[in-house]
Amino acid sequence: MIKKVLIANRGEIALRIIRACKELGIKTVAVYSEADRVSLHVKFADEAVCIGPAQSKLSYLNIPSIIAAAEITNADAIHPGYGFLAENDFFADICSDHGITFIGPTADSIRRMGNKSVAKETMRTAGVPVVPGSDGVVHSIRDALNIAAQIGYPVMLKAVAGGGGKGMRLVGSNEELERVFDIIRNEANTSFKNPDIYIEKFVEGSRHIEIQIFGDTFGKIIHLNERECSIQRRHQKLIEEAPSPVVTPEIRKTMGHAAVKGAQAVNYVGPGTIEFLVDDKMNFFFMEMNTRIQVEHTVTEESLDYDLVAEQIKVASGEHLSFIEHDPVKHAIECRINAEDPDHDFRPVPGTIESLHLPGGHGVRVDSHIFQGYKIPPYYDSLVAKLITFAPTRIEAIIRMRRALDEFVIEGIKTTIPFHIKMMQNPDFISGNIDTKYLERNDWQNM
């Protein structure tokens, strides 16, 4: 078993990992930037090391500082959480070179799935349905126009190195494609240091449904059912749930089998997510693979009563995967509580939390790193809490979420709580009549 884990992350996910380690009897090391000196993950870890200034590139993305922190504290493993270095194949290689266990998939798996064009071809070869589009990178506007003519508008331009909803643009005509082609390439190069893009057919009216997979070092790979992630804004998820309100046991089995085949194609180890677009006829198409624990892993945990993070650490230690496949036993919903002003285009609003009351009670879980007096820094993601409710049925989970949101008090900053209160009363959400463009068609304030 791993003896000491350095958590190369911050916020709620760092606390989540610390809690799992404590229950497994594993020592923990927190790394932190100067802006996070008083954060809870620093307080609750067994040791803490400052790795740089507030800016991510000088701290949480500073590989030499993180490796040095692991070495001086004698940490034998590093957990990257999500974001930052979680899907950085170079970082995974560096850990291996220094004899440190990277709690995640192999660097080769990260590389193959990190390039969206390569990932798509890998899945196609494995027999997983993929969205019609270019065979690899599109290098010229002439090629782009020819491909768009073959598959038909609208199309999506995507950065091969993109992620987190970035590096994507919906295009509806030849004129628009000619206008934005070089713009998207430049944006991709600026954001990901890689200008390459590819083209996919836009699946209209689609839902975003993902399959949680899990593999061990002995070649066993299983799926742990689906999550519905269609309520999103600018490709950023806002509400997730498990199971999906529209997926039947038969479709779950088919999608799960396809996801496992895709994971087997890259010899995947640990938790990962195969993301699909699903049309109104329940045809599904591979979109991308996330080679890490997801923000929304919580709803899978509560729907199955599994601890994904603890299992991830045990698998990285060389243990056999203990999970088995079975249908959900509960329905779980997660609302992402962000420090954003939903009345002003969801713009981030860092500031000081003057008053805080977290909801509780049966079937309520809050994953958060905030506390009264905590000053939310402007340098990082705006997520401040994840509110999860779970119950025997979906409608009971929704009703419980309404109650929990009413109890959730954060004063001193704007948050997305008012948006979530509206959504939990929304007839379309309650009936499951949603898709990825739902919030683009509907003003949340008037729903």
Legacy VTK file of the C-alpha trace (Angstrom):
# vtk DataFile Version 3.0
C-alpha trace
ASCII
DATASET POLYDATA
POINTS 447 float
0.000 0.000 0.000
1.101 3.544 -0.718
2.362 5.188 2.498
2.250 8.926 1.749
0.364 10.826 -0.960
1.137 14.339 -2.140
-1.996 16.031 -3.485
-1.056 18.174 -6.476
-4.245 20.209 -6.372
-6.344 22.539 -4.248
-9.920 23.237 -3.164
-12.619 20.647 -2.622
-10.921 17.881 -4.602
-7.787 18.180 -2.440
-9.952 17.761 0.666
-11.759 14.819 -0.955
-8.461 13.037 -1.539
-7.195 13.798 1.990
-10.341 12.262 3.479
-9.961 9.093 1.415
-6.310 8.787 2.396
-7.072 9.210 6.097
-9.629 6.399 5.954
-7.025 4.198 4.264
-4.396 5.052 6.881
-2.220 6.947 4.377
-0.288 10.123 5.265
-0.905 13.203 3.135
1.063 16.200 1.895
-0.723 19.330 0.717
0.951 21.705 -1.707
-0.325 25.242 -1.877
0.230 28.587 -3.509
0.702 31.769 -1.504
-2.960 32.587 -2.207
-4.048 29.303 -0.574
-1.986 29.561 2.598
-5.089 29.439 4.869
-7.056 26.919 2.782
-8.588 23.894 4.482
-6.597 21.342 2.500
-3.456 22.889 4.002
-4.928 22.608 7.498
-6.134 19.009 7.271
-3.155 17.424 5.515
-0.417 15.871 7.661
2.187 18.110 6.016
2.055 21.156 3.735
4.542 22.748 1.371
4.265 26.120 -0.355
5.159 25.694 -4.026
4.955 29.236 -5.369
3.005 32.432 -5.970
-0.724 32.659 -6.632
-0.569 32.228 -10.399
-1.187 28.606 -11.430
1.736 28.454 -13.831
4.060 29.346 -10.959
2.531 26.949 -8.432
-0.010 24.222 -9.248
1.414 23.827 -12.763
5.031 24.072 -11.614
6.232 20.506 -12.068
9.765 20.956 -10.626
8.350 22.509 -7.439
5.794 19.718 -7.021
8.367 16.970 -7.546
10.729 18.706 -5.105
7.926 18.878 -2.523
7.323 15.147 -2.937
10.996 14.361 -2.521
11.594 16.481 0.587
8.513 14.994 2.294
9.269 11.428 1.149
5.897 11.091 -0.563
5.802 7.886 -2.580
2.735 8.848 -4.642
1.108 11.910 -6.183
-2.619 12.344 -6.736
-3.318 15.076 -9.323
-7.077 15.388 -8.686
-8.781 17.009 -11.701
-7.616 19.989 -13.724
-4.088 21.394 -13.491
-1.711 18.440 -14.161
-4.263 15.610 -13.984
-4.115 14.881 -17.722
-0.513 15.898 -18.340
1.352 12.921 -19.776
4.718 14.637 -19.258
3.972 14.989 -15.536
3.000 11.312 -15.326
6.301 10.393 -16.982
8.275 12.660 -14.632
6.651 11.002 -11.611
7.646 7.591 -12.934
11.207 8.772 -13.618
11.498 9.843 -9.972
10.086 6.586 -8.604
6.835 8.229 -7.543
3.507 6.498 -8.176
1.211 8.653 -10.320
-2.318 7.948 -9.083
-3.922 7.892 -12.497
-3.613 6.162 -15.858
-0.357 5.578 -17.690
1.276 8.441 -19.558
0.624 6.549 -22.814
-3.131 6.371 -22.115
-3.186 10.091 -21.303
-1.303 10.906 -24.514
-3.563 8.835 -26.747
-6.774 10.182 -25.274
-5.489 13.739 -24.786
-5.219 14.295 -28.520
-8.893 14.374 -29.518
-8.191 13.403 -33.117
-6.112 10.367 -32.080
-8.718 9.462 -29.460
-11.472 9.499 -32.056
-9.524 7.237 -34.404
-8.665 4.888 -31.521
-12.341 4.569 -30.643
-13.369 4.057 -34.248
-10.825 1.231 -34.558
-12.161 -0.291 -31.311
-15.684 -0.351 -32.758
-17.064 2.532 -30.693
-19.505 4.784 -32.631
-17.969 8.190 -33.381
-19.419 11.447 -34.669
-18.970 11.844 -38.461
-16.171 14.263 -39.277
-12.586 14.674 -40.408
-10.107 11.819 -40.380
-7.579 13.555 -38.185
-6.312 17.118 -38.239
-7.674 19.612 -40.780
-4.756 21.687 -42.094
-6.381 24.072 -44.577
-9.593 25.980 -45.105
-10.046 24.147 -48.417
-10.036 20.784 -46.643
-12.366 22.166 -43.983
-14.882 23.334 -46.593
-14.780 19.960 -48.374
-15.396 18.037 -45.138
-18.239 20.361 -44.112
-19.844 19.826 -47.529
-19.664 16.059 -47.062
-21.125 15.869 -43.549
-23.390 18.933 -43.726
-23.783 21.983 -41.500
-23.807 22.747 -38.644
-20.341 21.504 -37.704
-18.068 21.836 -34.688
-14.478 23.001 -34.930
-12.474 21.503 -32.068
-8.906 21.863 -30.855
-7.205 18.457 -30.749
-5.645 19.410 -27.414
-8.775 21.069 -26.030
-10.656 20.264 -22.879
-12.937 21.667 -20.212
-15.245 23.147 -22.820
-12.451 25.236 -24.390
-11.287 25.236 -28.005
-14.717 24.600 -29.544
-16.806 26.602 -32.009
-20.171 25.865 -33.661
-20.206 26.860 -37.338
-23.293 27.077 -39.538
-22.140 28.063 -43.046
-19.246 28.232 -45.515
-18.929 31.963 -44.908
-18.685 31.517 -41.163
-16.210 28.655 -41.535
-13.942 30.796 -43.727
-14.158 33.642 -41.214
-13.328 31.670 -38.047
-11.015 28.886 -39.249
-7.765 30.739 -38.599
-9.208 32.387 -35.503
-9.899 28.997 -33.910
-6.432 27.741 -34.840
-4.870 30.783 -33.206
-7.051 30.378 -30.109
-6.041 26.707 -29.881
-2.383 27.607 -30.161
-2.708 30.298 -27.491
-4.643 28.099 -25.054
-3.029 24.699 -25.625
0.252 25.448 -27.436
-1.099 23.391 -30.344
-2.911 24.968 -33.332
-4.306 21.702 -34.716
-8.069 21.402 -35.040
-10.522 18.857 -36.418
-14.150 18.951 -37.578
-17.197 17.026 -36.404
-20.832 17.020 -37.405
-22.881 18.869 -34.782
-25.454 16.479 -33.361
-28.511 18.708 -32.957
-30.770 18.197 -29.960
-28.139 15.994 -28.357
-27.723 15.031 -24.740
-24.360 14.767 -23.013
-24.217 11.356 -21.360
-20.998 9.908 -20.040
-19.999 6.465 -18.839
-17.793 6.013 -15.780
-15.232 3.281 -16.373
-12.662 1.806 -13.996
-9.675 -0.430 -14.679
-6.939 -2.091 -12.658
-3.355 -3.103 -13.399
-4.416 -6.699 -14.003
-6.408 -5.872 -17.149
-9.867 -5.812 -15.593
-12.018 -2.929 -16.860
-15.674 -2.366 -16.000
-18.251 0.385 -16.383
-20.137 1.991 -13.509
-23.175 3.239 -15.432
-23.924 6.665 -16.840
-24.183 10.282 -15.785
-26.474 12.857 -17.401
-24.588 16.135 -17.937
-26.783 17.992 -20.443
-27.454 21.101 -18.349
-24.431 23.132 -19.279
-23.454 26.588 -20.371
-20.702 27.257 -22.910
-19.788 23.576 -22.688
-19.335 23.866 -18.904
-21.449 21.474 -16.840
-23.728 22.961 -14.180
-25.896 20.015 -13.090
-25.112 16.306 -13.256
-27.092 13.259 -12.234
-26.888 9.489 -12.149
-28.582 7.651 -13.640
-29.841 9.559 -16.689
-33.626 10.037 -16.781
-33.766 8.666 -20.349
-31.319 5.761 -20.362
-32.940 2.339 -20.126
-31.171 -0.734 -18.705
-30.733 -2.014 -22.281
-29.133 1.215 -23.514
-26.999 1.383 -20.363
-25.637 -2.059 -21.117
-24.903 -1.172 -24.752
-23.216 2.150 -23.949
-21.315 0.610 -21.063
-20.017 -2.206 -23.258
-18.858 0.321 -25.872
-17.104 2.415 -23.209
-15.283 -0.636 -21.858
-14.094 -1.524 -25.376
-12.744 1.986 -25.758
-10.918 1.821 -22.422
-9.495 -1.586 -23.263
-8.037 -0.130 -26.471
-5.667 1.999 -24.374
-5.141 -0.491 -21.499
-6.743 1.960 -19.126
-6.027 1.952 -15.379
-8.031 3.802 -12.714
-11.233 5.844 -13.038
-11.968 7.509 -16.349
-14.920 8.788 -18.303
-16.042 8.077 -21.860
-18.228 10.979 -22.947
-20.956 10.498 -25.544
-23.353 12.679 -27.480
-26.767 11.010 -27.663
-29.368 12.065 -30.229
-33.162 12.064 -29.866
-33.318 8.482 -31.172
-30.815 7.358 -28.496
-28.027 6.812 -31.003
-24.771 7.549 -29.203
-21.429 8.838 -30.499
-18.037 9.064 -28.806
-17.024 12.635 -28.003
-13.920 12.389 -25.798
-12.342 10.553 -22.902
-11.345 12.185 -19.630
-8.379 10.340 -18.150
-8.912 11.378 -14.524
-11.403 11.480 -11.708
-14.244 13.813 -12.713
-15.762 16.712 -10.784
-19.064 14.832 -10.936
-17.725 11.493 -9.681
-19.867 12.149 -6.604
-23.152 11.210 -8.266
-21.748 7.867 -9.377
-20.524 7.259 -5.833
-23.903 8.010 -4.279
-25.943 6.134 -6.892
-23.875 2.974 -6.344
-22.558 3.489 -2.789
-18.960 3.160 -4.042
-15.925 5.239 -2.997
-14.211 5.973 -6.298
-11.287 7.958 -4.863
-10.356 5.327 -2.274
-10.577 2.631 -4.959
-8.383 4.724 -7.249
-5.672 4.846 -4.591
-5.945 1.115 -3.888
-5.721 0.252 -7.583
-2.655 2.521 -7.926
-1.151 0.529 -5.032
-1.483 -2.637 -7.095
-4.665 -4.069 -5.636
-7.322 -5.833 -7.686
-10.412 -3.812 -8.567
-13.081 -4.685 -6.007
-16.063 -3.104 -7.776
-18.656 -5.079 -9.705
-21.080 -3.851 -12.321
-24.686 -3.390 -11.281
-27.529 -0.967 -11.930
-27.862 2.160 -9.770
-29.367 1.663 -6.329
-30.230 5.339 -5.810
-30.700 8.493 -7.851
-28.150 11.261 -7.236
-28.052 14.879 -8.421
-25.169 17.348 -8.173
-25.443 21.140 -8.406
-22.176 22.976 -8.925
-22.147 26.037 -6.688
-19.864 28.581 -8.354
-18.772 32.030 -7.207
-20.467 33.605 -10.223
-23.177 36.189 -10.774
-25.933 34.462 -12.794
-27.714 37.826 -13.260
-24.699 39.163 -15.158
-23.794 36.424 -17.610
-22.396 34.156 -14.868
-19.257 36.265 -14.514
-16.869 35.160 -11.738
-17.092 37.200 -8.528
-14.227 36.461 -6.127
-14.588 37.957 -2.671
-14.903 37.228 1.045
-17.546 34.886 2.465
-19.135 36.868 5.279
-21.639 34.253 6.412
-22.006 30.550 5.619
-24.493 27.815 6.438
-24.156 24.432 4.756
-27.232 22.236 4.266
-27.425 18.798 5.835
-29.769 15.990 6.714
-30.438 12.555 5.302
-29.424 12.152 1.665
-27.445 15.405 1.466
-23.713 15.707 0.775
-21.621 18.864 0.440
-18.080 18.748 -0.951
-16.508 22.147 -0.308
-13.393 23.901 0.911
-14.981 27.209 1.934
-15.608 28.592 5.419
-16.873 31.812 6.966
-14.251 34.491 6.409
-12.656 32.600 3.497
-11.471 34.886 0.738
-12.066 33.363 -2.698
-8.982 34.113 -4.809
-9.412 35.375 -8.385
-6.750 33.084 -9.831
-8.556 29.755 -10.053
-11.774 28.038 -11.087
-14.931 29.575 -9.594
-16.265 26.300 -8.109
-16.765 26.738 -4.346
-18.988 23.772 -3.485
-20.716 20.709 -4.869
-24.153 20.022 -3.439
-25.303 16.431 -3.914
-28.611 14.893 -2.942
-29.584 11.252 -3.311
-32.772 9.268 -2.801
-34.535 6.100 -3.993
-36.158 7.968 -6.935
-35.310 10.933 -9.140
-38.256 13.045 -8.026
-37.320 12.467 -4.379
-33.750 13.542 -5.123
-35.067 16.708 -6.823
-37.348 17.532 -3.891
-34.449 16.968 -1.495
-32.256 19.242 -3.627
-34.858 22.006 -3.421
-34.810 21.776 0.351
-31.008 21.673 0.507
-30.646 24.698 -1.775
-33.058 26.668 0.419
-30.798 25.864 3.407
-27.571 26.791 1.621
-26.551 30.280 2.727
-23.472 32.027 1.340
-23.322 35.758 2.028
-20.734 38.249 0.829
-20.491 36.951 -2.738
-22.834 36.074 -5.593
-23.283 32.386 -6.352
-25.193 30.135 -8.744
-27.602 29.007 -6.004
-30.511 31.126 -7.410
-30.023 29.474 -10.817
-30.167 25.989 -9.310
-33.293 26.834 -7.301
-34.985 27.822 -10.576
-33.822 24.672 -12.351
-35.129 22.365 -9.647
-38.595 23.883 -10.225
-38.321 23.805 -14.019
-40.924 21.509 -15.674
-38.557 20.529 -18.494
-35.815 19.520 -16.076
-38.271 17.633 -13.888
-39.556 15.696 -16.912
-36.039 15.130 -18.273
-36.801 17.084 -21.455
-33.363 18.679 -21.805
-30.356 18.776 -24.131
-26.964 20.482 -24.244
-28.398 23.658 -25.828
-31.288 24.011 -23.388
-29.831 27.019 -21.581
-29.008 28.724 -24.879
-32.678 28.547 -25.882
-34.111 29.493 -22.505
-33.445 32.438 -20.199
-33.035 30.832 -16.777
-34.543 33.864 -15.032
-37.808 33.464 -16.936
-38.121 29.691 -16.756
LINES 1 448
447 0 1 2 3 4 5 6 7 8 9 10 11 12 13 14 15 16 17 18 19 20 21 22 23 24 25 26 27 28 29 30 31 32 33 34 35 36 37 38 39 40 41 42 43 44 45 46 47 48 49 50 51 52 53 54 55 56 57 58 59 60 61 62 63 64 65 66 67 68 69 70 71 72 73 74 75 76 77 78 79 80 81 82 83 84 85 86 87 88 89 90 91 92 93 94 95 96 97 98 99 100 101 102 103 104 105 106 107 108 109 110 111 112 113 114 115 116 117 118 119 120 121 122 123 124 125 126 127 128 129 130 131 132 133 134 135 136 137 138 139 140 141 142 143 144 145 146 147 148 149 150 151 152 153 154 155 156 157 158 159 160 161 162 163 164 165 166 167 168 169 170 171 172 173 174 175 176 177 178 179 180 181 182 183 184 185 186 187 188 189 190 191 192 193 194 195 196 197 198 199 200 201 202 203 204 205 206 207 208 209 210 211 212 213 214 215 216 217 218 219 220 221 222 223 224 225 226 227 228 229 230 231 232 233 234 235 236 237 238 239 240 241 242 243 244 245 246 247 248 249 250 251 252 253 254 255 256 257 258 259 260 261 262 263 264 265 266 267 268 269 270 271 272 273 274 275 276 277 278 279 280 281 282 283 284 285 286 287 288 289 290 291 292 293 294 295 296 297 298 299 300 301 302 303 304 305 306 307 308 309 310 311 312 313 314 315 316 317 318 319 320 321 322 323 324 325 326 327 328 329 330 331 332 333 334 335 336 337 338 339 340 341 342 343 344 345 346 347 348 349 350 351 352 353 354 355 356 357 358 359 360 361 362 363 364 365 366 367 368 369 370 371 372 373 374 375 376 377 378 379 380 381 382 383 384 385 386 387 388 389 390 391 392 393 394 395 396 397 398 399 400 401 402 403 404 405 406 407 408 409 410 411 412 413 414 415 416 417 418 419 420 421 422 423 424 425 426 427 428 429 430 431 432 433 434 435 436 437 438 439 440 441 442 443 444 445 446
